[in-house]
Amino acid sequence: MADQFRVTLEELRALMEYRGAEAKEKIDTEYGGVNGLCERLHTDPNNGISGTEEDLQNRRAVFGANEIPPQPPKCFLQLVWEALQDVTLIILLVAAIVSLALSFYHPPEDNNKPVDTSEHEAGWIEGVAILISVVVVVLVTALNDWTKEKQFRGLQAKIETEHKFSVIRGGKSIQVVVNELVVGDVAQVKYGDMLPADGALIQSNDLKIDESSLTGESDQIRKSPETDPIILSGTNVMEGSAKMLVTAVGVNSQTGIIMQLLGAAKSAVEEDRKAAKREGGANLQAVEEETKQALIGSFVAGCTVLILVIRFCIENYAINGQAFSLADFREFINHLIIGVTVLVVAVPEGLPLAVTLSLAYSVKKMMLDNNLVRHLDACETMGNATSICSDKTGTLTTNRMTVVQSYVNGLHFKEIPKVQELDKNTLDLMINCISINSSYSSQVVPAKQAGEQATQLGNKTECGLLGFVLALGFSYQAVRDKNPEETIPKVYTFNSVRKSMSTVIRLPGGGYRVFSKGASEIITKRCKYFLGRSGKLEAFSQKDAETLVRNVIEPMASDGLRTICVAYKDYIPQGQPKEENQIYYSGEPNWDDEEKITADMTAIAILGIQDPVRPEVPAAIIKCQEAGITVRMVTGDNINTARSIATSCGILKPGEDFIALEGKEFNARIRDANGEVSQDKLDQIWPKLRVLARAQPSDKYTLVKGIIDSRITDQREVVAVTGDGTNDGPALKKADVGFAMGIAGTDVAKEASDIILTDDNFTSIVKAVMWGRNVYDSISKFLQFQLTVNVVAVVVAFVGACAISNTPLKAVQMLWVNLIMDTLASLALATEMPTEELLKRKPYGRTSPLISRTMCKNILGHAFYQLTILFTLVFWGDRLFGVPDGSQLKIGQPPSVHFTIVFNTFVMMTLFNEINARKIHGERNIFKASHFMKSINSLGLFSNPIFYVIWIFTFISQIVIVQYGGRWFQTEALDVEQWLWCLAFGVGTLLWGQIVTTIPTGSLPQNMTIGSGEAPANDPLMSDYDNSDTHEKRSGQILWVRGLTRLQTQERPLAFTFLSSFV
């Protein structure tokens, strides 16, 4: 199969090691130039490969696919094994096995002591039940981990399929997913691309590559077929365009080779770490953190075991005077099981699961709202955004460009001019300038059906100009066919510094013509002449330029139009007759002297391009403003156009004291005498700044950094920024959340971003804010619910151990409660849909407490209610219900109705408190439906199917456990009356919630919060969040990481406060 290609994989890999002149020489001597290499790979330099499925499969078989195999996912059994590493579960397993073994030991009969045969017959059940419970917990944990990993891999696959590249196959330019590229493809490289494969240049225009990702060198490298023809995967196109022959893909490309080496190194490092751990060199800091997190639970669990053991020893040996027997071990093991179970319930290990579930669920749903989240933390951070710096084109506007006004031959046309109204030479120059001086990948595809709009492919500004050519009745493609791309001597491609594009073509009679287009105020400054009425050449002075700006450009800009000037300049060989605006040259013009080449030009026309505001944007901006978010527009358009669009969007409003600045004035105001940015001066500007026009990417970065670093507000600003260009990368990385445009954005911008807007629409950013706040609320709901259960379960177990001979809540029962709490409740509460109400309150702020005063009030209030009910049932329940006292039963004896009522009431109150937990901001009506769910149901309870399905499933499971659990769950079946009382206590939680809500939060102490303030500087949890690119902490990563650290350091005194108040 490989014989049909006259070059081997090894030869191509070796070729990619060459650079500069050596690479050029190697290609020329070994292969007869790039065309010879194309011939060996059966590729046409102009039409590419055939593109048939057979050809593609053949090339993949010989040269490999363009994929770097990911690390294989962990299988389910591996995840089960990891879940089993939990210390508390291991202790439970060992204790359960010992308990099971001891249950088969029959002590010698004592004639003075009656023997309960049922106890021996059923003694093994509790051990087996605990084993089964542990197995269930492990399986559920492993299943959650497996689902999470599957979702993340699906997210990664989605991100990869978004990355497409332009290739020529069968003579047609098409977009393919980068994974489908094959060796021999002719790829079209453009400004902003991240190269997905290695290749050799066939043709290039002013191509500059950033190879820092491979070489570490920050300087941009100029590439061309004549000087340095090799370009490598993973590098970024910073300027220009080109056609390249793909020569290496996947693991055979330079990036693939490095990735394989990194993978091998990573494996070696992991092996070393495991070996060090086996030798006792475990990370002490990690152990210390883990110990700190479990300190409270360990303390209470230890006290519970100690009290139970001491009590048993005193009663059994001191008071009753019995001798020690082997059977007593079973008592001690049961005490240990109870203590470990208390530890399991006490530690809020369900919180990471709730965070993960909430983020994963939100990320999946955000895809439907056109938000492709690349970094999970960005989802939650967006909920705290206080400022959005947005691009104009495509984000606030439709990005569908149309020329609606023009100034040609001294006449201002408010519609498409008729051809007969224009001078023939001027028309010819304008048509040629627009058709040739634009990327040949920019095209306007005619509508398939009458009444539909034409499809714009490529740069939308260029598409608008090409549409103008079509509207005049001419074919831009016919002009391009007469001037193929490979015959063009020089192209000065558009970039953010030039704000223009120029193309050089050869004239038929000898000489060159330079076409140029760009922002009108920039191009007109380079013009010495203007084609006036009837195409007459007129001198264009500074005074004429000012008149043109006042009478033509500013009125167009005030209508919200982007003004583009098209111009030309002719170079004539020495000795030929020339006109006034033509330039003589001898030899060859110095094409590298761009300033001279593009000076003294002749303006052809001024074109006004309309890019309408998206109809949904003004309403979205009002929502942002109501949500406490300031929207700023940062654009490259001139100040008048920007101000007009900003007013249409609602960013600027008449009568408000806000300002709009151009980039130059912005820089003049914020820099000191040494030209350095002054934070004090910037702090005087940014609070009122709403529009930054004619902005360079560096201006956007300066603004974003200045707002983030500012300390003039009570809370540090959280900034989101949008970007689509290569040079927007620094601003996107610096921002708390960077949004890249999925349609118009370059690969470099997407790589630097946190979220990709797949529809380039501002309203999708508003949805991201809503989802971010929803994530925060979902986790807060779970926290409020779980901490209430933690407090109640721990206090009941502890006080029960102190006051009676046995704990009211058995080990298996607490494991069931733990399963409700950690898995089912986290899934139910973490999958709430966002509502419009989320946008009607201000951002929380970065230093706001993890658990607010309202949440503390709810936790304390509901814990008080539940503990009051449970202790009443524990100490007086037997008399209230007329049942035997369960507190006098010894371990191993049949379960009692008394403690079954205690257990069932606890679960019922927990279940109904789960409904309470859905509202965390003091809302009275916990059943209130969200705004857009009212049409579906009248009760908000049913607005989340996942919630009510899990709730009903838990309720039914509890009925089965109580009625049929028997010795397995230490329960005795209850009658209808007893069930109704348990339900009444549960429903009472909802009624008690109304009383708790009545207590004004403002009357509570200010310090009645958990997790406020900044995280410690040496926080080990934050070490994984360092950004290697910017060498700074990702400021949005993540309030919950900071909050969890604060919770760890502050939950200890809170727990002791609880214990001291009840013990």
N, C-alpha and C positions, 0 to 999 in steps of 0.2 A: 504493500500500500504506500509506503514511504518513497518507493522508487519513482513514482510519478512526479514528485517534487525534486528538483535538482539542487536541493539544499537541505541539510539535516537540522534537527532541533539543536544539537550540540553546537553546530556552526553559528546558528542565529544567536544562541545564548552567549557565545564567545564574542560575536560582533557587538553586542550591547555593552561590552566592557570597554569599548574604545570611546574616546572623546575627541572633540575638536578636529584638527587637521588629520590626526591619525585615523579617525573614523572615516573621514572623507576619502583618504588614500586607500584604506582597507576596502571600502565599498567599490571604488573605481578599479582597483587592481584585481580583486578577487571575483567581483560580480559584474564588472562593466558598467558601474554607476547604479543609481537607484532604479532606472528603467530595466537594467539587466537583472536586478534582484526581483523586480516585479515579474519579469518573464519566467524566472525560475520558480516563482510561487504561483504561476498561472493567473496573474492579476493584470488587468488593464489599468494603467495609471489614471485614465480618465473615466472609465466606466466601472471600475472595481471588479469584484468577483461576480460569478453568475448568481449566487445566493440561493441555489436550489438546496433542498434539504439534504440530498445525498452529498453534495459538495461540502456543506457545512459540517456534517457528521464526519466526513473523511478528514477534514482539516483538524477537527477536534481530536480524532483518533491519533493523528500523526503528531500534532504540535501541542495538544492539550487544550482544555477548556479554560475560559477566563474566570476561574473560580479558585479561591484559596480555601481549602476545606476547613470548616470551623472545628473546634474541639468537639468531640462527640458528646452529646448530652448525657447526663447521668441517667442510668436506668432506674426503674422504680425501686428495685431491691437496694441499690446504693443509697437512695433517698431514705428508705426504711432504716438502713443501717445508721445513717447520719442522725435520724430522729431518735434512734435508740441510745445515742451518746449522751442524752440528757441525764445528769447525775441523779436527779430525783426519781426519774423513771427506773433507772438501774436499781436504786435502793428499794423501790416498790416491788420490782420484779424479784429481787433476792428475798425480800421479806415475805412476799406472797408464796414463793416456792418453799421457804422454810415453814411457813404457816401450814401449807398444804401437806408437807411431810409430817409435821407434828400432829396433824389431824388424824393420821392413821395410827398414832401411838395410843394404846389403851392402857392407862395406868391400872395397877392392881386394885381390885375392889376393896372398898373400906366398908365394913359392916355397919359402922356408925353413920355413914353418909349415903343418902339415896343416890342412885345413879340415873341420870337422864339419858336413856338410850338414844333418844332422838338427837341429842346433842352430838353423840359419836357418829350417828348415821349421816348427819348433815354438816359435820364439822369441816369437811373438805370444801364446801360450797363457797365460803367466803374467799378462800385462797384462789380458787378457780375464777370466781367473779372478778377479783382484782386483776388476775392475769389477763382475762378477757378485756377488761376495761383498759389496761395498759396497751394491749394489742390494738384496740380501737383507736386510742389516742395516737399511737405511733402511725397507724395506717392513715388516719385523717391528716396528720401533720405531713406525712410523705406525699399524700394526694394533693394537698395544698401546694407543697413545694413543686411537685411535678406540673401542676396546672400553671403555677407562676412562671416556671421556666419555659413552658410551652408558649405562654402568652408573650414573654419577652423575645423568644426566638421568632415568633410570628411578627412582632413589631420590627425586629431587625430585618426580616425578610421584606417587610413592607417598605422600609427605608431603602433597601437595596434596589427594589424594583422601581423606585421613584427616580433612580439615577439612570438616565438614558444618554445615548451618544449618537451623533449624526454620522452615518456612513453612506458610501455610494455602492449600491449593488445593482447589477443589471442596468447601469446607466442612470438610475434614479436615486435621489437623495432621500434616505429614510432614517427614522429614529429607532434605535434598538436599545434594549436593556443592556447595560455594560457586560453582564454575564454572557451575553450571546455573541460578543465580538470573537472573531477567529483570526488566526494568522493569515495574512494575505488581504484582509479588509483594507479598503482605502477610507480612512476616517477624516472627517472635516473638523479641524480644530479651530476654536474661536476664543475670543477674550473671555476670561472667567472660568474656563473649563478646568476640571481636575482630570488629568490624563489617566485613563483606566488600563492602559497597556503600553508596552515599549514599542517604539517605531522609528522608522527612518523617514525624513522629510522628502516629499516629492516636490512641493512648492510652498513658499511662505511669503507673508507680507508683514514686515516690521514685527517679527515674532520675538517676544521676550518671555523667558520661563523663570519661575521661582523654584530652584532646586533645593531650597533649604531643608525640606523634609527628608531629603536623602543625603545631602552633603554637609548641611549645617551652615553653608555659605549664604549670607543674607542678600548678596548682590544678585540682581536679575541678569540672566545669561541670554545674550542675543543668539538666536538660532537661525540658520538658513541652510539650504542644501549645499551651498558653495563653501561654507566655513565650518559649521558644526551641525551635521545632519541628524544626530541621534537625540531623541527625546524619550524620557523615561516615565513610567507609570508612577502615580503618586505625586507628581510635580504639578504646579499650577501655572496656567497661562495668564500672565499679567498684562499682556499687550499683544495686539496683532491677530493674525489668522494664518491658517496653513492647511495643507493636505499631507497626511502621513500614511505610510505603509506600515500596517501592524506587523511586527516581527516577533514579538514574544508576549504571551498572555499567562495569567494565573500564576502558578508556582514557578514558572520559568521566567517571569518578568523580574525586574530588579526588586520591586516591592515584594513580590512573592517569595523571592530568595531570602530577603531580610526577615519577612514574617515567619518563614520556616525556621530560621536561625533563632528568632525570638521565642518561638514555640518550644524549641529544644532547650533553650536557656531557661525558660520558665519552668519546664518540667524538672530540670536539674535543680533549680532553686527550691521547688516544692519538695523534692526528695530530700534535699539537705535540711529543710525546715522540719520535715517529719522525723528525720534521723535525730536532729537536735532535740526535738520534743521527747523522743524515746529515751534519750540520754539524760533527760531532766532539765534541759535548757529551755523550757517553755517560757513564753513571754509573761514575765511577772506582772507587767502593767495590765495586760488583758485579764489575767487571773484576778488581780486586785479589783478591776472594774466589775467582773462577774460576781465576786464576793460581795462587793458593796451593794450591787443590785438585789441580791438575795438576802441581805443582812436582816431586814425586818422579819421576813418570812421564816428565816432560820431561827431567829431569836424566839419568836412565838411558838414555832414547831418544837424547838428544844424544850421550852418551858412546859408545853403541853405533855410531851413524853415524860419529862422529869416528874411532873405532878402526878400523872397517872401511875408511874412506876412506884413512887414513894407512897402514894395512897394505897396501892395494892399490897405493898410490902408491910405497911403498918397494920392494915386490916387483917391480912392473911397470917402474918408471922407473929406480930406483936400482940394484937388483940385476940385473934382466934387461936393462936399458939400452934398453928399447923407447921409441919416440917416441909422443907423444900423438896419438890418432886420435879421430875423431868417435864411433866405436863405444864408446870408453871411457865416454862419457856414460851409456850403458846400465848400466854397472857402478855408477856413482855414483847413478843413479836407483834401482836395486835396493837399494843401501845405504840410501837415504832411505826407501824403502818399508818395509824391515825396521825401521828406527828408529821410523817412525810407527806401525807395527803393534805394536811393543813398547809404545808410549805407549797405544795402544788397549787392550791387555791389562792394562797396569799400573794405569790409573785405574779404580777400582771404580764405574763409572757405572751398573752394574746395581743398585746399592743403592736408589736412588730408585724404580726399577721394582719391586724386591722389596717395598719399603714400600707402594707404591701397590697392587700386586697383593694383598698380604696384607690390607691394610685393606679394599679393595673386595670381596674374596672373603668376608672375615669379616662385613662389613656385610650382604652379600647373604644369608649363612647366618643371621645374627642375626635377620633378619626372620622366619625360620621359627621362631625361639625367642622370638617376640613382643617383640623389641627393634627399634624403628624408630630408627636412628641418624641424627640431624640434623647432627651435627658429627663428622667422621671421627676427629679426634684423641681424642674421648671413648672410642672403642673401646679404644685402647691404654692410655689413662690408667686406665681401670677395672681393668686388670690389676694396678695398683699401689695400689688402694684399701686403706686401713687402717681406715677407719671408714665406716659406713653409718648415716645418720639417716633412719629410715623412718617414714612415717605408719602409723597403725593401720588405719583404716577402708578396706577394699577392697584393701589391700596385704598386710597380715598376716591380715586377715579376709576373708570371702567377699563382703562388701558386699551381702548379701541380708538386709535388716532384717525382723524379725518381732516383734510385740508378744507376749511370753510371760508377762508378769506385769503386774498393774495394782492400783492403790490407788484405789478409788472408794467414796464414801459411807462412809468410815471402815473399809472392809473390804479386806484384802490378798488378792487373787486370784492363785493360782499358775498359772492357766490362763485361757482365755477365759471371762469370766463369762456366765451366762445372763441374757437380757434381763429376765426377771421378778425377778431379784435386785437390779436397779438401779432407783433412783428415776426416774420418767418424765421429769421436768424436767431432772435431771442428765444423763440419757442423751441427751436432745434437745440440750442445750447442748454436750455432748462431741462428738456427731456433727456438729453445725454448725461447731464450732470447728475440728475436724480437716479437714472438707471444704472450708471456705471459706478458712481461714487456712493455705493452702499454695499453691504455684505450680500454676496450672491446667494446666500442661504435665506435671505429675507425675501418672501414671496407673498403674493396675494392670490389665493385660489378662488376662482369664480364660484358663486353659489350654484348648488346642484339644481335647485328649484327656484322658480320665480317668486320673489317676495322675501327670500332668505338673504342674510348678509353674507358677503364674501368672507372666507377664512383667512386670517392674517397669521403667517408663519414667520418666526424670527423676530428681529427688532421691530417693535410696534411703531416707533417714530418713522423708521424707514418704510414700513408697510403703509403708513398714512401718506407718505410722499409718493410711493409707487401707485397707490390708489388714485392719487391726483393725476398721474400720467395716464392711467386707464380711463379716468373720467374725461380727460381731454380727447380720448379716442385713439391713443397710441399704445404700442406694445413695448413694455420695458424689456421683455425677454428677447425681442428681435434686436434691440440695441445691444444687449449682453452677448447675443450670439455672434455679433460682428466684432465684439471685443472680449474674447475669452479671458478668463481669469489668469491663465498662465502667461498671457502676452503683456500683462500689466507690469511695467518696470518697477513701480514703487507705490506703496500704500502707507499713509499715516493714519492708522486706525484710531477710532474714537476712544478716548479714556477720560477720566474725571478731571485730569489736569488740562488737557487740550480743549475739551468741550467742543471738539470739531473733528471732522474726518476729511482727509484729502487723498485723492487718487491721481496718479500720473498715467497718461496714455500717450501713445505715439501718434503723431499727425501723419496723414497719408503722404503729404509732400515733404516730409522731413520735419523734425522738431518735436516738441512735446507740448501737451496741454495738461494743466493742473486743474482739476475740479475740486472744489471745497464746499463743505456745508457745515453749519453749526449754529450755535446761539447767535441771534442777529446782532446783538451789541458787540460780540467778539469778532465775528466775521467782518462787519462793516468797518471796524477799526483797522483792518488789514487792507481795505479797499481804497484804491486811488481813483477809480472810475465807476460809473453806473450807467447801465443801458437805459436811456430815457425814452421819450416818446418816439415811436416809429423805429425803435432800435438804435437811435442815435447815441453815439458814445459821448458821455458828459463827464466832466471832471467832478470829483466827489471830495469836497473839502470838509474840514471840521465843522464849519457852519452848516453845510448841507447835512452832515451826519446828525447834528443836533435837531435840525428841522425834521428829518426823517423819524427820529425817535419821538419827537413831540407830536407829529401829525399822523404817523403810521404805527410805529411799534407800541407806544404806550396805549393808544386806543384799542389795538388788538389785545394787548395784555390785560387791559381793564375788562375786556369781555371774557377773560379767563382762558385766552388762547396762548399757546406756546409759539413763539415766533422763530422761524428758521430762515437764515439767509443762504442762498446758493450763489456761488461765484466761480470765476475761472481766471486762468492766466496762461498765456501762450509763450513758449520759448521757441525762437526762430533761429536756425543756423546762421552764422555770420555770413554776410554777403547777399542774403535773400532780401527782397523788399519787405518791409514790416509796417504795421500800423502803429498808431500812437501808444496803444496799451500793450504792445508786444515787446518781449525782451530778447535781445541778441545773446547768443552763447557760443563759445568755441570749445572744442573738446567735448566734455561731458559735464552737465551741471552737477554740483556737489549736493547729492540728494540727502546727505546727512545734515546739511545746514537747513533744517526745517524752517526756521524763522525767516530766512532769506527767500526760500522757495515759496512760502505762503504769504509773502509781502507784496504790496502794490498790485492787488488783484482787481478784477472788474466784477462788480455785483450784478447778478442777473435778475434776481427777484427776492422779495420777502414773502414768506408763506406763513399763514396763521393756522396752526393745527389745534383742533378742538379735541379735548379728552374729557368728556362729561363726568361730573360727580356721580358716583353710584347712588341711585335713589334711596337706598337703605342706610347710607352713611350718616346723614344728619341726625336721624333718630338714634343711631348707635352712639354717636358722640354725646348726645344729651344723656343717654344712660350712663356713660362713663363719668360725666360731670356730676350726675346725681349720686354716683357711687364713690365720689371723692377722688376721682382720677383726673389729672390734668392732661389734656391731649395737646401735643405740640407737633407742628408740621415742619419737617426738615426736607428741603427740596433743592434741586439744582436750577429750577426755573427762576426767571427774574422776579423782582419784588412785587411788581404789579399783578402778574399772573398768579403768584402765590397768594397775595392778599385777597384777590378775587375768589379763588377757590376756597381759601380758608373761611371767608365770609359766607360762601354758599354752604359750606359744611357745618357752620356753627362754631368753628374754633375761635374766630374773631366775631365780636358782636358790637354793633354801634353803641357808643356811649360808655363802653367799658375801658378801663385803664390798662389795656394790654398793648404790647409792642410787637412790631414785625421788623426784622433787621436783615440786611444782606450780610454775607459771610465776611466781607472786608470790614464793614462797620462793627460787626460783632467782635472780630479780632482786635480792632483798634480800641474798643472799650474795655476789653478784659485783660489786656497785656500791660505790664509795667514798662519802665524806661529801658529795661534790658531786653524787652521782647518776650519775656517769660509770662506764662499765664498766672495771673494773680487770683487766688481763691476769693479774696475779699471783694475784688472788683466783679468777679463772676457772680458772687452772691447778690450783688446789687442788680444784676441783669436777669438771671434765669427765672426768678419767681414771676416776673411779668412777661417774659418772652413767650410768644405763642407761635410765631412763624420765623424760621431761619431760611432765607432764600439765597440763591447762588452759593449754596454751601458746598464746600469740599468735604470729602470723607473725614479728613482730619478735624474739620469743624464739628462734625457729628460726634466724633470721639471725644473732643474737648468738652462739648456740652454734656454728654452722658457722664463722663468722669467727674465734671464739676458738680453736677447735681448729686451724684452718689457720694462724693467727698464732702459735700456741704453739711454744716452742723447748725444752720440757722433755724431749723425746724425742730420741734420736740422729738419727732421720730425720724430716723434716717430714711431718706427717700428710697423707694424701691422702683427701679427704672426698667421699663421694657422698651425695646427699640426694634424697628424693622429695617431691613436692608436687603438689597438685591445684587449689588455690585461686588467685585473682587475686593476693592478697597474698603468696603464696609465691614470687613472681617474684624478689625480691631474694636470697632464700636459694638459689634454683635457679641464679641467675647467679653468686653468690659461690662456690658449691661447685665443686670440681674437675670433678665430673660431676653434672649435674642431671637427675633422672628425673621426667618428667611422666606423669600417668595418662592413658592413651588413652581410657578409657571415662568416668571421673568427672572428669577434668581439664578446667579451663577453657582457652579459647584463649590467654589471657594466660600461663598456666603453661606450656602447650606451646611457646609462642614463646620463653620464657625458658630452656627445657630444652635439654639436649644429646641425650638419648635419650628416646623416648616408649615407655612400656610399654603395648603394645596390649591386654594382658589384665589390667593393674593388679595383677599377681601378683608377690610378693616372690621367688618362685623364678626368675623371669625375670631379676632383678637378679643372682642367683648365676650364671646362665648368662652374663650379660654379663661378670662377673669372669673366668669360665673362658675366654671368647673373648678378652678383653683380654690375659690371660697367654699365650694361644696365639699372639696376634699378636707379642708380644715374643719368644717362643721361635722363631717362624717366621723372623723377621728375623735373630735371633741365629744360627740354623742357616745361613742364607744367608751371613751375614758370615763365619762360621767357614770355610765351604766356599770362598767367593770369595777371601778373603785368602790362603788356602793356595795357590790357583791363581796369584794375583797374584805372590806371592813366588817360587814355583817358575819360572813363565814368564819373569819379569824376570831372575832370576839366571842361568837357562840361556841366555837370549838374550845377556845381557851377557858372561858368562864365555866363551860360545861365540865371540863376536865378538873377544874378547881372545886366546883360545888357538888358534883355527883360522881359516882364511881365510873361512869362511862360517858363518852361524848355523845350529845344528841344526834349529831350528823355522822353517819358511818362513812368508812373509807370509800366504799363503792358509790355511795350517794354523793359524796363531795367530788369524786371523779366525774360523775354525770353532770353536776353543776358546773364543773370546770370545762367540760365539753360544750355545754350550752354557752358558757361565757366566752371561751376562747375561740371557738370555731363558728358555731351557728350564729351567735350574736354579732361577731365581727363581720360575717358575711352579710347578715341582715342590715346592720347599721351602716356598713361601708358601701352599700350599693344604692344609696338614696339618689334620686335624680335632682339636678339643680332647679331652682325656681327663680323667677324674675325678682322675688323679694330679696334675694342675695345681693342684688345691685342697688338696693335702696338704703344701704348702710355704708359707712366709711370703712376703709381698710383697717384691719386689726392693728397693724404696726409691728415692726420687727421685734420690739422689746416687750410686747404685750404678754401677759401671763399665759402660760400653757393651759392652766385651769383657772378660769375667771372666778370672781366673787359669786356670780350667779350659779356657776357650776358647783363651787364649794358649798353654797347654801343648799343646792339640790342634793348633793352627796350626803351632807350632814343631816339634813331634814329627813330624807328617806331612810338613811341608816338608823336614825332615832326611832322612826315608826316601826321598821322591821324588827329591830332589836327588842322594842317594847312588846310587840306581839309575840315574838319567839320566846322570850324569857317568861312571859305570862303562861305560854303553853308548856314550856319545859317544867316550870315549878308548880303550876296549878291546873294544867291541862287535863290531868287524870280525873280531878274532881269536877271540872267544868263539863267534861264529856262523859263522866261515869265509866271510865275504863281503868284497867290495872295500871299502876305506876310503872312506867318503863325505865325509870332511873335506877330501880333496884335490880334489874336484870344483869346477870353476869355475861361476859363475852362468851359467845358460842351458843347461848340460849336462843330459843325461837324469837323472832322479831315481835315488837309490841305495836298495838294500835296507837298508843300514846305518842311514841317517837315517829311513827309513820305520819301522824297528823302534823308533827313539827316539821318533818322533811317536806311533806306535800305543801304546807303553808309557805315555807321558805321558797320553794320553786315557783308557786303561784305568784307570790309577791315579786320575785325576780322577773317572771314573765311579763307581768303587767307594768313593772317598772321599765321594761324594755320599750314599751309604748311611750311612757313618760320621757324616756331618753331621746326620743326623736325631736324634741323641742328643747333647745338649750339657751334660748334668749328670753326666758320669762314669759313665753306665750301661754295664754290661758287655754285656748282651744287646741288641744293636742290632736284633735281629729280634723282640723281645718285642712282642706285640700289646697294644693298649690294652684296658682292662678290659671295655668293652662291645663290642669288636670280636672277642673270642675266639670267640664263637659263629659268626662269619662265616668266619674263617680262623685257622689256627694260627700263621702267620707275620705279624708286624707289618709286614713288607715290603709286604704286599698290602692293608694297611688303608687306603691312600690310592690309589685307582685312577689319579688324575691323575699321581701320582709314578711308579708303575711303568709306565704307558703311555709317559710321556715318556722314562723311563730305557731302556726297550726300544727305543723309536724312535731314540734317540741311538745306542744300541749297534749297531742294524742299519745306521744311516746311516754309522757309522764303518767297518763292514765293507765297505759299498759304496764309500766313499771310498778305503780302502786298496787294495782289490782292483781297482777300476775307475777310480780317480781319475786315474792316470797323470800326465801333465804338468800337467793342470788343478790337481791338489792336490799336485804334486811327490811322488808316492808310486809305489812299485813293489810289485806284488802279492807277498804273503808266502805261504809254504807252511804246512802244518798245524803243523809243529813250531815254527816261528817264532811262529805265532799262539798256540800253547799257552804259550810262554814269556811272551809279552805278557800273556796272561790270568793267568798265575801271578803276575807282578809286580803286576797289578791286585788279585787276591785277596789278595796279601800285604799290601795296605793294610789290609784288615779284620783280619788277624792282628796286624799292627804296632799297630793301634788298641788291641788288648788289652794290649800292652806299655806303650803310652802311658798307658792308663787305670790301670795298676798304679802308676805314679809318683804318690805322694801329693801332692795339690794344696797341702796345708798346708806342705809343705817348700819350696815356691817362694817367691820374694821377694814381700813385700806389694805392692810397687809394680809388679809384673808384670801391670798392667792397662792398658787404654786407655779414656779417656773418663770417668774418675771425677771427682767434684766438680761445682761449679756452672758453668753457661755464663757467658762474659764478659758484663758488664752492657751493653756496647755491641754486642752480637751482632747483625749486620745480618739474620741469618736469622730472628731473633725479631721483627723489626719488623712483619711481616705478621700477627702473632698478637696485637697489641694489641687489647683489647676496648674499643670506643668507648663502650659503655654504662657500664662500671664504671671506665674509665680505669685499668685495671691489666692486667698480663700474665695471661693465662689460665694458671693454675698448672699445668694438666695439658697444656699445649700446647707441646710434647709432648716427652716424655723423649727421643724420637729426634731431634728438632730440636736439643736441647741436646747429645745424644750425638754427633751428626754434627759439630757445631761443635768439640767436644772432640777428636773423631777427626781432624779436619783439622789441628788445632794440634799433635797428638801423633804422627801417623803418620810425620812427617818424620824425627824421631830414630830411630823404630823401624826405618824402612826403611834408614837409613844404618847402623844396627847390623847389620842383615842383610847389607848389601853389604860392610861392612868385615870381616865374619866369613868371607865366601866369596871376596872378591877379593884 
